[in-house]
Amino acid sequence: MLGLGSSLSRATFAEEFVDLTSFSGLSFYYKNATNVTTAGWGDQSSNENDMTQTNTDFRASLANGGLFFDGGNDHYLLDNNVEIGESNPFTLFWAGNIKDHSTSHTLISNDTNNLLIKTVDVIELTIGSVSTTITYNEAGGTFPNRTEMQLCIRKNADRTIDVFKNGAELTKASETNGVSANASFTASAIGFTEGADIAFSGKMYELALYQEALSGGKIEIITNYLSDLL
């Protein structure tokens, strides 16, 4: 069951914070064990942006209050598209695990563009012909197989990207291309990039997107909240 836990560091926001809907800029929020079925997952933001799948062959299975994607064609379509990139910052939260790294793992996408976990130590944002690829050098593999974790991927107003794993900011080993200066894509799907045949393999316990670069304090509060899932 989700809760605030025992961290004293969240006292600043303790009275206001209930769950991820407490902070502004929320595009969608798929909350653990709340309005989730194999046919779709109900959005808990005020935008009514459910993810749905009418084709039974493309549905994930239920797992721990979230969804298990098999790494094949499992995916869901957003009822309302959302913009990723351009000069607009964003913050995306994902809690779950990776089944294996035989494929990259799409979090949010359209037919050809995506934000994904590319390998055991790489996050990639692809917009048009430009891919921003960031490699991390944490010991033991940053995004290991079959390990419960949560990620926060934050794109700032200056187009830099920060990634936090379980609340700790990861150290970049390298970064290619940077975020394309004037590019964006309209995301329409969760878990699969059709044109590139990139599927998510593993579990999603919660997923949320803010159209803001959240402060470190808010990221810490959300991280502590999501840690109750893991």
PyMOL commands that set and color helices and strands:
alter all, ss='L'
color gray80, all
select helices_A, chain A and resi 8-13+20-22+56-58+216-229
alter helices_A, ss='H'
color red, helices_A
select strands_A, chain A and resi 26-30+36-37+40-41+51-52+61-63+66-70+76-85+90-98+105-109+114-119+122-127+130-136+149-155+161-165+168-169+172-176+184-190+192-193+198-199+201-210
alter strands_A, ss='S'
color yellow, strands_A
deselect
rebuild
show_as cartoon
